[in-house]
Amino acid sequence: MLDEAMKNYNFKHPEAILIRHNENMTYLVKDDNKRYLLRIHKTVNGLDLSAGCRNIQRHKLIDSEIELLNLLRNVGTINTQFPIKNKYDDYITYLEDRVPVTLLSWLEGEDLQKTVITDELAYKIGQTIGKLHNAMSIVSCPDRYYYDEVFVDKVYDDIRKAYELRHITEWNHRTMLDALSYIRKVFIVEKQQFIFVHADLSKSNLIYSNGEISPIDFSLSGYALAEMDLSDMSWTLHDEKLTSSLFAGYQSVTKHTINQFFISVFTALYPISYTASHHNKRFEDEKFVQALDRWCDTILTPFMMSLPGELQ
């Protein structure tokens, strides 16, 4: 599959190194003194990221992501990868088994997974997210994910299936469904505030080089409340002080006022949506089983107890 994919591009002496396999098989391709990111769009077994796509066909999602990357490049206010065409002047290559392949430019630098996050760096991350939201506010890509009540309905069904398969306990199941029922109401009421967001921000999807931070991997990008990206990033920081710096950095470059209640909504939604998409792959993992109880005990139960009341 990899060899077939690379034959469609104008490489001279390519060497491919697997980076990771989640929603895509992602490779670093070294070709003499040049580097590229090759993605074979074949999801790892047991991972389901279909919630939110509204049955949009895979090739349309990939095509609209390519369009987004080109639009962001033209806006020019934030550095990110850009798509590269194949030998046949197409951005998307289809293998014999119809699996799509895309090639992107390579961003030099390192992701933040092993970086010590300081207040200053958290502030800069917040500024990067704010600049990204500003840039994405002036572009439009209709065939993208929607993280609204329809998305919540899909997650709801997936959590029920997880319980039916005995991948989660009855307590996990009940606690998650209770939280989802409330979150669904929030999204219905607040849908008019949705903006175009990255939707998968983490330390692994931010590249740090020469004092600049660049977001990568827009494959799950779509429409949601702005707080989705901030909450996702806060989740990976695991530090209230750093989160304060993150939010301050964001506010310094945008006019959007962060809604702390929306932050709490996405903080609750994050472990539920993770469970929905990963339970088939991780249900036998003891760390995952322990995390389920911890999330219900320390995140979801306090969230439900803190709610201001029923939404009308």
MARRO-553734 format. One record per residue (C-alpha): residue number from 1; x, y, z. Coordinates in steps of 0.2 Angstrom, whole numbers, plus 2048, in hexadecimal, padded with zeros to 3 digits. Layout:
BEGIN
pt resi=NUM	c1=X	c2=Y	c3=Z
...
END
This chain:
BEGIN
pt resi=1	c1=800	c2=800	c3=800
pt resi=2	c1=80E	c2=80C	c3=805
pt resi=3	c1=818	c2=808	c3=7F5
pt resi=4	c1=809	c2=80A	c3=7EA
pt resi=5	c1=805	c2=81B	c3=7F2
pt resi=6	c1=817	c2=822	c3=7F0
pt resi=7	c1=817	c2=81D	c3=7DD
pt resi=8	c1=80A	c2=82A	c3=7DA
pt resi=9	c1=816	c2=839	c3=7DF
pt resi=10	c1=825	c2=840	c3=7D8
pt resi=11	c1=831	c2=839	c3=7E4
pt resi=12	c1=843	c2=835	c3=7DF
pt resi=13	c1=84A	c2=82B	c3=7EE
pt resi=14	c1=83C	c2=82A	c3=7FB
pt resi=15	c1=83E	c2=822	c3=80C
pt resi=16	c1=82E	c2=821	c3=816
pt resi=17	c1=82D	c2=820	c3=829
pt resi=18	c1=81C	c2=81C	c3=832
pt resi=19	c1=818	c2=82A	c3=83E
pt resi=20	c1=807	c2=823	c3=845
pt resi=21	c1=7F8	c2=81A	c3=83F
pt resi=22	c1=7E7	c2=821	c3=846
pt resi=23	c1=7DB	c2=829	c3=83A
pt resi=24	c1=7E8	c2=827	c3=82D
pt resi=25	c1=7F9	c2=81E	c3=82A
pt resi=26	c1=804	c2=82D	c3=82B
pt resi=27	c1=816	c2=82C	c3=824
pt resi=28	c1=825	c2=838	c3=824
pt resi=29	c1=82C	c2=836	c3=812
pt resi=30	c1=83E	c2=83B	c3=810
pt resi=31	c1=843	c2=83E	c3=7FE
pt resi=32	c1=855	c2=844	c3=7FC
pt resi=33	c1=856	c2=854	c3=806
pt resi=34	c1=843	c2=857	c3=806
pt resi=35	c1=835	c2=851	c3=812
pt resi=36	c1=823	c2=84E	c3=810
pt resi=37	c1=814	c2=847	c3=81A
pt resi=38	c1=80B	c2=839	c3=811
pt resi=39	c1=7FA	c2=833	c3=818
pt resi=40	c1=7F1	c2=823	c3=812
pt resi=41	c1=7E0	c2=826	c3=818
pt resi=42	c1=7DC	c2=815	c3=820
pt resi=43	c1=7D6	c2=815	c3=832
pt resi=44	c1=7DE	c2=809	c3=83E
pt resi=45	c1=7D2	c2=7FB	c3=843
pt resi=46	c1=7C7	c2=7FF	c3=852
pt resi=47	c1=7C7	c2=812	c3=850
pt resi=48	c1=7B7	c2=81A	c3=84B
pt resi=49	c1=7B8	c2=82D	c3=847
pt resi=50	c1=7A8	c2=82D	c3=83D
pt resi=51	c1=79E	c2=838	c3=84A
pt resi=52	c1=79B	c2=849	c3=844
pt resi=53	c1=79E	c2=846	c3=831
pt resi=54	c1=78B	c2=845	c3=82E
pt resi=55	c1=78E	c2=837	c3=821
pt resi=56	c1=799	c2=842	c3=816
pt resi=57	c1=7A3	c2=836	c3=80B
pt resi=58	c1=7B5	c2=834	c3=810
pt resi=59	c1=7BC	c2=83B	c3=7FF
pt resi=60	c1=7B2	c2=84B	c3=802
pt resi=61	c1=7B9	c2=84D	c3=814
pt resi=62	c1=7CB	c2=84B	c3=80D
pt resi=63	c1=7C7	c2=857	c3=7FE
pt resi=64	c1=7C0	c2=864	c3=80A
pt resi=65	c1=7CF	c2=862	c3=816
pt resi=66	c1=7DB	c2=865	c3=807
pt resi=67	c1=7D0	c2=875	c3=802
pt resi=68	c1=7D2	c2=87B	c3=814
pt resi=69	c1=7E5	c2=879	c3=814
pt resi=70	c1=7E6	c2=883	c3=804
pt resi=71	c1=7DB	c2=890	c3=80B
pt resi=72	c1=7E5	c2=892	c3=81B
pt resi=73	c1=7F5	c2=893	c3=810
pt resi=74	c1=7ED	c2=8A1	c3=806
pt resi=75	c1=7E7	c2=8AA	c3=816
pt resi=76	c1=7FA	c2=8AA	c3=81C
pt resi=77	c1=7F7	c2=8AE	c3=82E
pt resi=78	c1=7FC	c2=89D	c3=835
pt resi=79	c1=809	c2=891	c3=830
pt resi=80	c1=802	c2=87F	c3=82C
pt resi=81	c1=805	c2=871	c3=81F
pt resi=82	c1=7FF	c2=873	c3=80D
pt resi=83	c1=7FA	c2=865	c3=801
pt resi=84	c1=805	c2=85F	c3=7F2
pt resi=85	c1=7FE	c2=858	c3=7E2
pt resi=86	c1=802	c2=847	c3=7DB
pt resi=87	c1=80A	c2=843	c3=7CA
pt resi=88	c1=7F8	c2=845	c3=7C2
pt resi=89	c1=7F5	c2=856	c3=7C9
pt resi=90	c1=7E9	c2=850	c3=7D7
pt resi=91	c1=7E9	c2=853	c3=7E9
pt resi=92	c1=7E2	c2=842	c3=7ED
pt resi=93	c1=7E9	c2=832	c3=7E7
pt resi=94	c1=7DE	c2=822	c3=7E7
pt resi=95	c1=7E6	c2=811	c3=7E9
pt resi=96	c1=7E0	c2=802	c3=7E0
pt resi=97	c1=7D5	c2=7FE	c3=7EF
pt resi=98	c1=7CE	c2=810	c3=7EF
pt resi=99	c1=7D7	c2=815	c3=7FF
pt resi=100	c1=7DB	c2=828	c3=7FD
pt resi=101	c1=7ED	c2=82E	c3=7FF
pt resi=102	c1=7F2	c2=841	c3=802
pt resi=103	c1=803	c2=849	c3=803
pt resi=104	c1=807	c2=858	c3=80D
pt resi=105	c1=816	c2=863	c3=810
pt resi=106	c1=821	c2=860	c3=81F
pt resi=107	c1=822	c2=86C	c3=82D
pt resi=108	c1=833	c2=86C	c3=835
pt resi=109	c1=833	c2=86C	c3=848
pt resi=110	c1=82D	c2=860	c3=856
pt resi=111	c1=81C	c2=85D	c3=85D
pt resi=112	c1=819	c2=862	c3=86F
pt resi=113	c1=816	c2=851	c3=877
pt resi=114	c1=828	c2=851	c3=87F
pt resi=115	c1=829	c2=863	c3=881
pt resi=116	c1=828	c2=86B	c3=893
pt resi=117	c1=819	c2=877	c3=891
pt resi=118	c1=81D	c2=888	c3=89A
pt resi=119	c1=810	c2=896	c3=89E
pt resi=120	c1=819	c2=89F	c3=88F
pt resi=121	c1=817	c2=891	c3=883
pt resi=122	c1=805	c2=88D	c3=889
pt resi=123	c1=801	c2=8A0	c3=885
pt resi=124	c1=809	c2=89E	c3=874
pt resi=125	c1=7FE	c2=88E	c3=871
pt resi=126	c1=7EF	c2=898	c3=875
pt resi=127	c1=7F4	c2=8A6	c3=869
pt resi=128	c1=7F6	c2=899	c3=85B
pt resi=129	c1=7E5	c2=892	c3=85E
pt resi=130	c1=7DE	c2=8A4	c3=85E
pt resi=131	c1=7E7	c2=8A8	c3=84E
pt resi=132	c1=7E0	c2=897	c3=846
pt resi=133	c1=7CE	c2=89C	c3=84B
pt resi=134	c1=7D0	c2=8AD	c3=843
pt resi=135	c1=7D7	c2=8A5	c3=833
pt resi=136	c1=7CA	c2=898	c3=832
pt resi=137	c1=7BC	c2=8A5	c3=835
pt resi=138	c1=7BF	c2=8AC	c3=824
pt resi=139	c1=7BF	c2=89B	c3=81A
pt resi=140	c1=7B1	c2=88F	c3=817
pt resi=141	c1=7B1	c2=87C	c3=814
pt resi=142	c1=79F	c2=875	c3=814
pt resi=143	c1=7A4	c2=862	c3=814
pt resi=144	c1=7AB	c2=862	c3=825
pt resi=145	c1=7A7	c2=85A	c3=836
pt resi=146	c1=799	c2=862	c3=841
pt resi=147	c1=79B	c2=860	c3=853
pt resi=148	c1=789	c2=863	c3=857
pt resi=149	c1=77A	c2=859	c3=85E
pt resi=150	c1=77B	c2=84D	c3=850
pt resi=151	c1=78D	c2=849	c3=855
pt resi=152	c1=787	c2=847	c3=867
pt resi=153	c1=77A	c2=83B	c3=861
pt resi=154	c1=787	c2=830	c3=858
pt resi=155	c1=792	c2=830	c3=867
pt resi=156	c1=783	c2=82C	c3=872
pt resi=157	c1=77F	c2=81D	c3=867
pt resi=158	c1=792	c2=817	c3=867
pt resi=159	c1=792	c2=818	c3=87A
pt resi=160	c1=782	c2=80D	c3=87B
pt resi=161	c1=78B	c2=801	c3=86F
pt resi=162	c1=79A	c2=801	c3=87A
pt resi=163	c1=78F	c2=7FC	c3=889
pt resi=164	c1=786	c2=7EF	c3=87F
pt resi=165	c1=797	c2=7E7	c3=87B
pt resi=166	c1=79C	c2=7E8	c3=88D
pt resi=167	c1=7AB	c2=7F4	c3=889
pt resi=168	c1=7A5	c2=800	c3=896
pt resi=169	c1=79C	c2=7FD	c3=8A7
pt resi=170	c1=78A	c2=802	c3=8AB
pt resi=171	c1=790	c2=811	c3=8B5
pt resi=172	c1=79B	c2=817	c3=8A7
pt resi=173	c1=78D	c2=815	c3=89B
pt resi=174	c1=780	c2=81E	c3=8A6
pt resi=175	c1=78C	c2=82C	c3=8AB
pt resi=176	c1=791	c2=82F	c3=899
pt resi=177	c1=77F	c2=82F	c3=892
pt resi=178	c1=779	c2=83B	c3=89F
pt resi=179	c1=787	c2=847	c3=89B
pt resi=180	c1=784	c2=846	c3=888
pt resi=181	c1=771	c2=849	c3=88A
pt resi=182	c1=775	c2=85A	c3=892
pt resi=183	c1=783	c2=85E	c3=885
pt resi=184	c1=777	c2=85B	c3=877
pt resi=185	c1=76C	c2=869	c3=87D
pt resi=186	c1=77A	c2=875	c3=87F
pt resi=187	c1=77F	c2=872	c3=86D
pt resi=188	c1=76E	c2=874	c3=866
pt resi=189	c1=76C	c2=885	c3=870
pt resi=190	c1=77D	c2=88C	c3=86B
pt resi=191	c1=77F	c2=886	c3=859
pt resi=192	c1=77F	c2=897	c3=853
pt resi=193	c1=78F	c2=89A	c3=85B
pt resi=194	c1=798	c2=88C	c3=852
pt resi=195	c1=7A8	c2=891	c3=849
pt resi=196	c1=7B5	c2=887	c3=83E
pt resi=197	c1=7C1	c2=87E	c3=84A
pt resi=198	c1=7CF	c2=872	c3=849
pt resi=199	c1=7C6	c2=865	c3=854
pt resi=200	c1=7D6	c2=85A	c3=858
pt resi=201	c1=7E2	c2=866	c3=861
pt resi=202	c1=7EF	c2=85D	c3=86C
pt resi=203	c1=802	c2=85E	c3=86F
pt resi=204	c1=804	c2=851	c3=861
pt resi=205	c1=7FB	c2=85D	c3=854
pt resi=206	c1=806	c2=86C	c3=858
pt resi=207	c1=817	c2=86E	c3=850
pt resi=208	c1=824	c2=87A	c3=859
pt resi=209	c1=832	c2=881	c3=850
pt resi=210	c1=83C	c2=891	c3=852
pt resi=211	c1=830	c2=898	c3=85F
pt resi=212	c1=821	c2=895	c3=853
pt resi=213	c1=813	c2=889	c3=856
pt resi=214	c1=80A	c2=881	c3=847
pt resi=215	c1=7FA	c2=877	c3=847
pt resi=216	c1=7F9	c2=867	c3=83D
pt resi=217	c1=7ED	c2=859	c3=839
pt resi=218	c1=7DC	c2=861	c3=834
pt resi=219	c1=7D4	c2=851	c3=82F
pt resi=220	c1=7C6	c2=853	c3=83D
pt resi=221	c1=7C4	c2=866	c3=83B
pt resi=222	c1=7B2	c2=86C	c3=83A
pt resi=223	c1=7A5	c2=877	c3=843
pt resi=224	c1=7A3	c2=878	c3=856
pt resi=225	c1=7A4	c2=885	c3=864
pt resi=226	c1=7B5	c2=88D	c3=865
pt resi=227	c1=7B8	c2=886	c3=876
pt resi=228	c1=7BA	c2=874	c3=86F
pt resi=229	c1=7CC	c2=878	c3=869
pt resi=230	c1=7D0	c2=881	c3=879
pt resi=231	c1=7C9	c2=873	c3=884
pt resi=232	c1=7D2	c2=865	c3=87A
pt resi=233	c1=7E2	c2=86F	c3=87C
pt resi=234	c1=7DF	c2=872	c3=88F
pt resi=235	c1=7DB	c2=85F	c3=891
pt resi=236	c1=7ED	c2=85B	c3=88A
pt resi=237	c1=7F5	c2=868	c3=896
pt resi=238	c1=7EE	c2=861	c3=8A6
pt resi=239	c1=7F2	c2=871	c3=8AF
pt resi=240	c1=7E7	c2=87F	c3=8B5
pt resi=241	c1=7F5	c2=88C	c3=8B5
pt resi=242	c1=7FA	c2=887	c3=8A3
pt resi=243	c1=7E8	c2=887	c3=89E
pt resi=244	c1=7E6	c2=899	c3=8A4
pt resi=245	c1=7F5	c2=89E	c3=89A
pt resi=246	c1=7EE	c2=895	c3=88B
pt resi=247	c1=7DD	c2=89E	c3=88C
pt resi=248	c1=7E6	c2=8AF	c3=88F
pt resi=249	c1=7F0	c2=8AC	c3=87F
pt resi=250	c1=7E1	c2=8A8	c3=876
pt resi=251	c1=7D8	c2=8B8	c3=87C
pt resi=252	c1=7E6	c2=8C3	c3=877
pt resi=253	c1=7E4	c2=8C0	c3=864
pt resi=254	c1=7D1	c2=8BD	c3=863
pt resi=255	c1=7C1	c2=8C6	c3=867
pt resi=256	c1=7B8	c2=8B7	c3=86D
pt resi=257	c1=7B5	c2=8B6	c3=87F
pt resi=258	c1=7B8	c2=8A4	c3=886
pt resi=259	c1=7A9	c2=89D	c3=88E
pt resi=260	c1=7AE	c2=892	c3=89D
pt resi=261	c1=79E	c2=888	c3=89D
pt resi=262	c1=7A1	c2=883	c3=88B
pt resi=263	c1=7B3	c2=87E	c3=890
pt resi=264	c1=7AB	c2=872	c3=89D
pt resi=265	c1=79F	c2=86B	c3=890
pt resi=266	c1=7AE	c2=866	c3=885
pt resi=267	c1=7B8	c2=860	c3=894
pt resi=268	c1=7AA	c2=854	c3=897
pt resi=269	c1=7A7	c2=84F	c3=885
pt resi=270	c1=7BA	c2=84B	c3=882
pt resi=271	c1=7BB	c2=83B	c3=88B
pt resi=272	c1=7A9	c2=835	c3=885
pt resi=273	c1=7AD	c2=838	c3=873
pt resi=274	c1=7BE	c2=830	c3=876
pt resi=275	c1=7B5	c2=821	c3=87D
pt resi=276	c1=7A9	c2=820	c3=86F
pt resi=277	c1=7B7	c2=820	c3=862
pt resi=278	c1=7C4	c2=815	c3=86A
pt resi=279	c1=7BA	c2=808	c3=875
pt resi=280	c1=7BB	c2=7FA	c3=867
pt resi=281	c1=7CE	c2=7FD	c3=867
pt resi=282	c1=7D2	c2=7FF	c3=879
pt resi=283	c1=7C4	c2=7F6	c3=884
pt resi=284	c1=7D1	c2=7E8	c3=889
pt resi=285	c1=7DE	c2=7F6	c3=88E
pt resi=286	c1=7DE	c2=7F7	c3=8A1
pt resi=287	c1=7E4	c2=809	c3=8A1
pt resi=288	c1=7D5	c2=80D	c3=896
pt resi=289	c1=7C9	c2=804	c3=8A2
pt resi=290	c1=7D0	c2=80E	c3=8B1
pt resi=291	c1=7CF	c2=81E	c3=8A8
pt resi=292	c1=7BD	c2=81B	c3=8A4
pt resi=293	c1=7B9	c2=81B	c3=8B7
pt resi=294	c1=7C4	c2=829	c3=8BA
pt resi=295	c1=7BC	c2=834	c3=8AD
pt resi=296	c1=7AB	c2=830	c3=8B3
pt resi=297	c1=7B0	c2=833	c3=8C5
pt resi=298	c1=7BB	c2=843	c3=8C3
pt resi=299	c1=7B4	c2=84B	c3=8B4
pt resi=300	c1=7A2	c2=846	c3=8AF
pt resi=301	c1=79A	c2=845	c3=8C0
pt resi=302	c1=7A1	c2=856	c3=8C6
pt resi=303	c1=79B	c2=85D	c3=8B5
pt resi=304	c1=789	c2=857	c3=8B7
pt resi=305	c1=789	c2=85D	c3=8C9
pt resi=306	c1=78E	c2=86E	c3=8C4
pt resi=307	c1=781	c2=871	c3=8B6
pt resi=308	c1=777	c2=881	c3=8B7
pt resi=309	c1=767	c2=878	c3=8B4
pt resi=310	c1=75C	c2=872	c3=8A5
pt resi=311	c1=75E	c2=87B	c3=895
pt resi=312	c1=74E	c2=881	c3=88E
END
